[in-house]
């Protein structure tokens, strides 16, 4: 399990190390974290100096701890193949605005209504319980709060959710994958983000997911709205023809206050199973 260090604070979200997740220092100004972990005391080596040898020691300790945890998890698997249904658990931190915790041992989220499963992203991500959304008939998944008390009276979140697509977005079979996911992207842009905003499309491409036709639409939004910690967000919508009347929609969004977590988008996209 790893946390992120921006030069002054540890992130409040812990994640499993692995593909798409690396322990690194981000160049430039650190991301703003709404609920930072306590800063090191003035007497600690990190706060006092930032000398090269101290930083090298800190990096060595982080790498060593990650390696030891990885070894223990590997030993606990019993030497067989990867266990996709259980893993050693650790208590989730107290995150204001968080939903219920997943059961101990959770490593995947299984959305039977949508017909897909994908990775649980680890400690700090809570079970999605924020009510229905207009784009899907049911919603499953995970999220964490990145800002409470936004100007519109709600909260701002990072999320990885899924569900069967609701009617009214143009679904007419596999040939409409691109048109439908583009319509869904326009809908979430209008529903969940401050405006006005600008959109940069990063990927708009056909894919195959576990042998099923799919289409990915990924974009970066930016805005300048007073009262919001974030000034932008990266989001990806993946629409999958799962062979049911409604396709499955996977929606992953990471605000730029937590840009160090952008890698989870590819990590999730690379590990989706159709049930």
Secondary structure as UniProt FT lines:
FT   TURN            19..20
FT   TURN            34..35
FT   TURN            42..43
FT   HELIX           45..48
FT   HELIX           52..76
FT   TURN            77..79
FT   TURN            96..97
FT   TURN            104..105
FT   STRAND          108..111
FT   TURN            112..115
FT   STRAND          116..119
FT   TURN            123..124
FT   STRAND          126..127
FT   TURN            134..135
FT   STRAND          140..147
FT   TURN            151..152
FT   STRAND          156..165
FT   TURN            167..168
FT   HELIX           174..176
FT   HELIX           177..192
FT   STRAND          197..209
FT   TURN            210..211
FT   STRAND          212..223
FT   TURN            226..227
FT   STRAND          232..240
FT   STRAND          248..255
FT   HELIX           256..261
FT   HELIX           263..269
FT   STRAND          273..274
//
